[in-house]
Amino acid sequence: MPVFIHVLALAVFAQGTSEFMLSGLVPGIARDLSVSVGAAASLTSAYAIGMIVGAPVMAALSARWPRRRALAGFLTAFVIVHVIGAVTTDFAVLFGTRIVAAVVNAGFLAVAMSVATALVPPSRHARATAVLLSGVTLSCVAGVPAGALLGDWSGWRSAFWAVAALCLPALALVFHRAPADAAGRISIRREARALGSRPVRRAMLLAAVVNGATFATFAYLAVIATDITHLPEATVPALLAAFGVGAFAGVTTAGRTADGELGRGLLLALCALPLGWALLATTSGYPAPLFLVTALQGALSFGIGSTLVTRVMRTAQEAPSLGGSFATVALNAGAFLGPLIAGAATGTTDDYRDAAWVSAALAATAVAMVAVSGAAAARARTRAEEAG
């Protein structure tokens, strides 16, 4: 695997830490900037929306840029807005920096996925994607808990400074190692038509639903631990790390064994996913099962998710410049909508375990989608054989 893909993963690690660390920094931001907890929590939604909107827009704008200029430009902007966020005393400015950070993060990730798959033969696309996305899973393992601890020790601003500093080594290596060539002649209109094809739409929708199931519960893990399992708040970073360790294992395994196809292993994992979320909902009152099932679901969710990202990229081969951006849209649409649905459910019932039931329902929907798609493909093959 080319060393530069690991450089890109380092940058993705810093960006993933920035995206998810807000869950542990909301109380401090609310106190320091004299806003409500709800307002501070909206920073997470702002980031998700910025990712969804920014991915296709920035990928289209940068499609003809030299890859080095695009990657370095996005990463430089990411560092700058984090420095501004770390020093501002105005909540509106902080809110704006989160949107800008998300937009440039989306642009960087879209270009990085295209570059990573371009550096390896098609047989290693799944592995390259897994290495890149391991940056996100490592941010769950180490970055998010570390950000929460750093926020407790030194204030939320120190976490922003840490993310900016973490990007600097990756930025230096991007300047020296990123491909300097231009992307070549690209037809945005042709690529957009390719992305509108039925196979691409199905792959994106499946990825979004699975990721929605993942983050519906991930967003509520902390309150499940404290309010349902009655664990002390100090154990929350350990629970998040357990999820991240599982996620890293899942992505690593998928990268070595999966190729983006809906093979038997992926189908079995997908069928196990709703059962795992239901198990978490029913056993979350006990610490040991909570930690164990959380790690297991992290492995299943991210292993399946990374494979589905590869599937989006594979079905979008005729859109090499924009394919990565639409995979990013699918993932972040799920990350935005999953917690939104879980919030509506838990707000109605006042039971945070219902977030896991929402995840189970979404995962079951994904299984049904694959079953319907498989049945339709079988009927099409039968008709073709009869016609032949």
C-alpha positions as CSV (number, residue, x, y, z in Angstrom):
1,M,0.0,0.0,0.0
2,P,1.5,3.4,-1.0
3,V,2.8,5.4,2.0
4,F,0.9,8.5,0.8
5,I,-2.4,6.7,1.5
6,H,-1.4,6.5,5.2
7,V,-0.5,10.2,5.0
8,L,-4.1,10.9,3.9
9,A,-5.4,8.7,6.7
10,L,-3.5,10.9,9.2
11,A,-5.3,13.9,7.9
12,V,-8.6,12.1,8.0
13,F,-7.9,11.1,11.6
14,A,-7.5,14.8,12.5
15,Q,-10.7,15.7,10.7
16,G,-12.7,12.8,12.2
17,T,-11.6,13.9,15.6
18,S,-12.8,17.4,14.9
19,E,-16.2,16.1,13.6
20,F,-17.0,13.8,16.6
21,M,-15.2,15.5,19.5
22,L,-18.0,18.1,19.9
23,S,-20.1,15.5,21.8
24,G,-17.7,15.8,24.8
25,L,-17.2,19.6,24.5
26,V,-20.8,20.9,24.4
27,P,-21.2,21.7,28.1
28,G,-17.9,23.7,28.2
29,I,-18.8,25.6,25.0
30,A,-22.2,26.5,26.4
31,R,-20.8,27.8,29.7
32,D,-17.9,29.7,28.1
33,L,-19.9,31.4,25.3
34,S,-23.1,31.9,27.4
35,V,-25.4,29.9,25.1
36,S,-27.8,27.1,25.8
37,V,-26.7,23.5,25.7
38,G,-29.1,23.0,22.8
39,A,-27.4,25.8,20.9
40,A,-24.0,24.4,21.6
41,A,-25.2,20.9,20.5
42,S,-26.3,22.4,17.1
43,L,-22.6,22.7,16.2
44,T,-22.7,19.0,15.5
45,S,-25.6,19.3,13.1
46,A,-23.9,22.3,11.4
47,Y,-20.9,20.1,10.7
48,A,-23.0,17.3,9.3
49,I,-24.9,19.6,7.0
50,G,-21.7,21.2,5.8
51,M,-20.3,17.8,4.9
52,I,-23.4,16.8,3.0
53,V,-23.5,20.1,1.0
54,G,-19.8,20.6,0.7
55,A,-18.8,17.2,-0.7
56,P,-20.3,17.4,-4.2
57,V,-19.8,21.2,-4.5
58,M,-16.1,21.2,-3.5
59,A,-15.4,18.0,-5.5
60,A,-16.9,19.7,-8.6
61,L,-15.0,22.9,-8.1
62,S,-11.7,21.2,-7.5
63,A,-12.2,18.5,-10.2
64,R,-9.7,20.1,-12.6
65,W,-7.2,21.3,-9.9
66,P,-3.9,19.5,-9.5
67,R,-4.4,17.0,-6.7
68,R,-1.7,18.5,-4.6
69,R,-3.2,21.9,-4.8
70,A,-6.7,20.6,-3.9
71,L,-5.5,18.5,-0.9
72,A,-3.2,21.2,0.5
73,G,-5.7,23.9,0.0
74,F,-8.5,22.1,1.8
75,L,-6.2,21.1,4.6
76,T,-4.8,24.6,5.1
77,A,-8.3,26.0,5.3
78,F,-9.2,23.4,7.8
79,V,-6.3,24.4,10.0
80,I,-7.1,28.1,9.7
81,V,-10.8,27.8,10.7
82,H,-9.8,25.7,13.8
83,V,-7.4,28.4,14.9
84,I,-10.2,31.0,14.5
85,G,-12.6,28.7,16.4
86,A,-10.1,28.3,19.2
87,V,-9.7,32.0,19.8
88,T,-13.2,33.4,19.1
89,T,-15.5,34.6,21.9
90,D,-18.5,34.9,19.5
91,F,-20.8,31.8,19.2
92,A,-21.9,32.9,15.7
93,V,-18.3,32.9,14.5
94,L,-17.7,29.5,16.0
95,F,-20.8,28.2,14.3
96,G,-19.6,29.6,11.0
97,T,-16.1,28.0,11.4
98,R,-17.8,24.6,12.0
99,I,-19.7,24.9,8.7
100,V,-16.5,26.0,6.8
101,A,-14.5,23.2,8.4
102,A,-17.1,20.7,7.4
103,V,-17.2,21.9,3.8
104,V,-13.4,21.8,3.4
105,N,-13.3,18.4,5.2
106,A,-15.8,17.1,2.7
107,G,-13.7,18.4,-0.2
108,F,-10.6,16.9,1.2
109,L,-12.2,13.5,1.8
110,A,-13.7,13.4,-1.7
111,V,-10.4,14.2,-3.4
112,A,-8.5,11.8,-1.0
113,M,-10.8,8.9,-1.8
114,S,-10.3,9.5,-5.5
115,V,-6.5,9.8,-5.1
116,A,-6.3,6.7,-2.9
117,T,-8.1,4.5,-5.4
118,A,-6.1,6.0,-8.3
119,L,-2.8,5.0,-6.6
120,V,-3.6,1.2,-6.5
121,P,-5.0,-1.3,-9.0
122,P,-8.8,-2.1,-8.9
123,S,-8.2,-5.3,-6.9
124,R,-6.9,-3.2,-4.0
125,H,-9.5,-0.4,-4.0
126,A,-11.3,-1.9,-1.0
127,R,-8.0,-2.1,0.9
128,A,-7.1,1.5,0.0
129,T,-10.5,2.8,1.1
130,A,-10.2,0.8,4.3
131,V,-6.8,2.4,5.1
132,L,-8.2,5.9,4.4
133,L,-11.3,5.3,6.6
134,S,-9.2,3.8,9.4
135,G,-8.4,7.5,10.1
136,V,-12.1,8.0,11.0
137,T,-12.2,4.8,13.2
138,L,-9.0,5.7,14.9
139,S,-10.5,9.1,15.8
140,C,-13.2,7.2,17.6
141,V,-10.7,5.0,19.4
142,A,-8.2,7.8,20.4
143,G,-9.2,11.2,19.1
144,V,-12.6,11.6,20.5
145,P,-11.9,10.3,24.0
146,A,-8.6,12.3,24.1
147,G,-10.6,15.4,23.0
148,A,-13.1,14.9,25.8
149,L,-10.3,14.5,28.4
150,L,-8.4,17.5,27.0
151,G,-11.6,19.6,27.2
152,D,-12.0,18.6,30.8
153,W,-8.4,19.4,31.8
154,S,-7.7,22.5,29.7
155,G,-11.0,23.7,28.3
156,W,-12.7,23.1,25.0
157,R,-10.4,25.6,23.1
158,S,-7.4,23.3,23.7
159,A,-9.1,20.6,21.7
160,F,-9.4,22.9,18.8
161,W,-5.8,23.9,19.0
162,A,-4.9,20.2,19.2
163,V,-6.8,19.4,16.0
164,A,-5.0,22.2,14.2
165,A,-1.6,21.1,15.4
166,L,-2.4,17.5,14.4
167,C,-3.1,18.5,10.8
168,L,0.3,20.2,10.4
169,P,2.5,17.0,9.8
170,A,-0.1,15.8,7.3
171,L,-0.1,19.1,5.6
172,A,3.7,19.1,5.2
173,L,3.6,15.6,3.8
174,V,0.8,16.5,1.4
175,F,3.0,19.4,0.0
176,H,5.9,16.9,-0.6
177,R,4.2,13.7,-1.5
178,A,0.8,14.4,-3.1
179,P,0.5,13.8,-6.9
180,A,1.3,17.1,-8.6
181,D,-0.5,16.3,-11.8
182,A,-3.8,17.8,-12.8
183,A,-6.9,15.6,-12.8
184,G,-7.0,15.8,-16.6
185,R,-10.0,16.5,-18.8
186,I,-13.1,15.9,-16.8
187,S,-16.8,16.3,-17.9
188,I,-18.7,17.2,-14.7
189,R,-22.0,16.8,-16.7
190,R,-21.1,13.3,-17.8
191,E,-20.0,12.3,-14.3
192,A,-23.2,13.7,-12.8
193,R,-25.2,11.6,-15.2
194,A,-23.3,8.5,-14.2
195,L,-24.0,9.2,-10.5
196,G,-27.7,9.4,-11.3
197,S,-27.8,5.8,-12.5
198,R,-29.9,3.3,-10.6
199,P,-27.0,1.1,-9.3
200,V,-25.2,4.2,-7.8
201,R,-28.4,5.5,-6.2
202,R,-29.1,2.1,-4.6
203,A,-25.5,1.8,-3.3
204,M,-25.7,5.3,-1.8
205,L,-29.0,4.8,-0.2
206,L,-27.9,1.5,1.3
207,A,-24.7,3.2,2.7
208,A,-26.8,6.0,4.1
209,V,-29.3,3.7,5.9
210,V,-26.5,1.6,7.4
211,N,-24.6,4.7,8.6
212,G,-27.9,6.1,9.9
213,A,-28.3,3.0,12.1
214,T,-24.7,3.4,13.3
215,F,-25.0,7.0,14.4
216,A,-28.5,6.8,15.8
217,T,-27.1,4.9,18.7
218,F,-23.6,6.3,18.7
219,A,-25.0,9.8,19.4
220,Y,-26.7,8.4,22.5
221,L,-24.0,6.1,23.9
222,A,-23.0,8.6,26.6
223,V,-26.5,9.1,28.0
224,I,-27.3,5.4,27.7
225,A,-24.2,4.7,29.8
226,T,-25.0,7.3,32.5
227,D,-28.8,7.3,32.6
228,I,-29.6,3.6,31.7
229,T,-26.5,1.7,32.9
230,H,-25.9,4.2,35.7
231,L,-22.2,4.3,35.1
232,P,-20.1,7.3,36.2
233,E,-19.4,10.0,33.5
234,A,-15.7,9.1,33.7
235,T,-16.4,5.8,32.0
236,V,-17.9,7.4,28.9
237,P,-14.5,7.9,27.1
238,A,-13.8,4.2,27.7
239,L,-17.2,3.2,26.2
240,L,-16.5,5.4,23.1
241,A,-13.1,3.9,22.8
242,A,-14.6,0.4,22.9
243,F,-16.8,1.3,20.0
244,G,-13.8,2.8,18.2
245,V,-11.7,-0.3,18.8
246,G,-14.4,-2.5,17.3
247,A,-14.8,-0.1,14.4
248,F,-11.1,-0.2,13.6
249,A,-11.2,-4.0,13.7
250,G,-14.2,-4.1,11.4
251,V,-12.7,-1.7,8.9
252,T,-9.4,-3.5,8.9
253,T,-11.0,-6.9,8.4
254,A,-13.3,-5.6,5.6
255,G,-10.4,-4.0,3.8
256,R,-8.6,-7.4,3.7
257,T,-11.5,-9.6,2.9
258,A,-14.2,-7.5,1.1
259,D,-14.2,-6.0,-2.4
260,G,-17.4,-3.9,-2.4
261,E,-19.5,-6.8,-3.6
262,L,-22.6,-8.1,-1.7
263,G,-20.9,-11.4,-1.0
264,R,-21.9,-14.0,1.6
265,G,-19.7,-12.5,4.4
266,L,-21.2,-9.0,3.9
267,L,-24.7,-10.4,3.8
268,L,-24.3,-12.4,7.0
269,A,-22.8,-9.3,8.7
270,L,-25.7,-7.2,7.5
271,C,-28.3,-9.7,8.8
272,A,-26.5,-9.7,12.2
273,L,-26.5,-5.9,12.4
274,P,-30.2,-5.4,13.5
275,L,-29.9,-8.3,15.9
276,G,-26.9,-6.6,17.5
277,W,-28.7,-3.3,18.0
278,A,-31.7,-5.1,19.5
279,L,-29.4,-6.9,21.8
280,L,-27.8,-3.6,22.9
281,A,-31.3,-2.2,23.6
282,T,-32.3,-5.1,25.8
283,T,-29.0,-5.5,27.7
284,S,-27.8,-1.9,28.1
285,G,-28.8,-1.9,31.8
286,Y,-25.7,-4.0,32.5
287,P,-22.2,-2.7,32.2
288,A,-20.4,-5.8,30.8
289,P,-22.9,-6.5,28.0
290,L,-23.0,-2.8,27.1
291,F,-19.3,-2.6,26.5
292,L,-19.2,-6.0,24.7
293,V,-22.1,-5.3,22.4
294,T,-20.9,-1.7,21.7
295,A,-17.5,-3.1,20.5
296,L,-19.2,-5.7,18.4
297,Q,-21.6,-3.2,16.8
298,G,-18.7,-0.9,16.1
299,A,-17.0,-3.7,14.2
300,L,-20.1,-4.7,12.3
301,S,-21.2,-1.2,11.5
302,F,-17.9,0.2,10.3
303,G,-16.9,-3.0,8.5
304,I,-20.1,-3.0,6.6
305,G,-20.0,0.8,6.1
306,S,-16.5,0.8,4.6
307,T,-17.4,-2.0,2.2
308,L,-20.5,-0.1,1.1
309,V,-18.3,3.0,0.5
310,T,-16.2,0.8,-1.8
311,R,-19.4,-0.3,-3.4
312,V,-20.4,3.3,-4.1
313,M,-17.0,4.0,-5.6
314,R,-17.1,0.8,-7.7
315,T,-20.6,1.5,-9.1
316,A,-19.5,5.1,-9.8
317,Q,-16.4,4.1,-11.8
318,E,-17.5,6.4,-14.7
319,A,-17.4,9.4,-12.2
320,P,-13.8,9.1,-10.8
321,S,-13.7,12.8,-9.7
322,L,-17.2,13.0,-8.1
323,G,-17.7,9.4,-6.9
324,G,-15.8,10.0,-3.6
325,S,-17.9,13.0,-2.9
326,F,-21.1,11.1,-3.3
327,A,-19.8,8.4,-1.0
328,T,-19.2,11.1,1.5
329,V,-22.7,12.5,1.1
330,A,-24.2,9.0,1.7
331,L,-22.2,8.5,4.9
332,N,-23.0,12.0,6.3
333,A,-26.6,11.9,5.3
334,G,-26.9,8.8,7.5
335,A,-24.9,10.4,10.3
336,F,-27.2,13.4,10.2
337,L,-30.6,11.7,9.8
338,G,-29.9,8.7,12.2
339,P,-29.5,10.8,15.3
340,L,-32.4,13.1,14.2
341,I,-34.8,10.1,14.0
342,A,-33.4,8.7,17.3
343,G,-33.9,12.1,18.9
344,A,-37.6,12.1,17.8
345,A,-38.1,8.6,19.2
346,T,-36.3,9.2,22.6
347,G,-38.0,12.6,23.0
348,T,-41.4,10.9,22.7
349,T,-40.7,8.0,25.0
350,D,-38.1,9.5,27.4
351,D,-36.1,6.2,27.1
352,Y,-32.7,6.5,25.6
353,R,-32.7,2.8,24.8
354,D,-35.1,3.5,22.0
355,A,-32.1,5.0,20.0
356,A,-30.8,1.4,19.7
357,W,-34.3,0.3,18.6
358,V,-34.2,3.0,15.9
359,S,-30.8,1.6,14.8
360,A,-32.3,-1.9,14.7
361,A,-35.1,-0.7,12.5
362,L,-32.8,1.1,10.1
363,A,-30.5,-1.9,9.9
364,A,-33.5,-4.2,9.2
365,T,-34.5,-1.8,6.5
366,A,-31.1,-2.2,4.9
367,V,-31.5,-6.0,5.0
368,A,-34.9,-5.6,3.3
369,M,-33.4,-3.4,0.6
370,V,-30.7,-5.9,-0.2
371,A,-33.3,-8.7,-0.3
372,V,-35.6,-6.8,-2.6
373,S,-32.7,-5.8,-4.9
374,G,-31.4,-9.4,-5.0
375,A,-34.9,-10.7,-5.8
376,A,-35.2,-8.1,-8.6
377,A,-31.8,-9.1,-10.0
378,A,-32.7,-12.8,-9.9
379,R,-35.9,-12.1,-11.9
380,A,-34.0,-10.1,-14.4
381,R,-31.5,-13.0,-14.9
382,T,-34.4,-15.4,-15.3
383,R,-36.1,-13.3,-18.0
384,A,-32.8,-12.9,-19.8
385,E,-32.2,-16.7,-19.8
386,E,-35.7,-17.3,-21.1
387,A,-35.3,-14.7,-23.8
388,G,-32.0,-16.2,-24.8
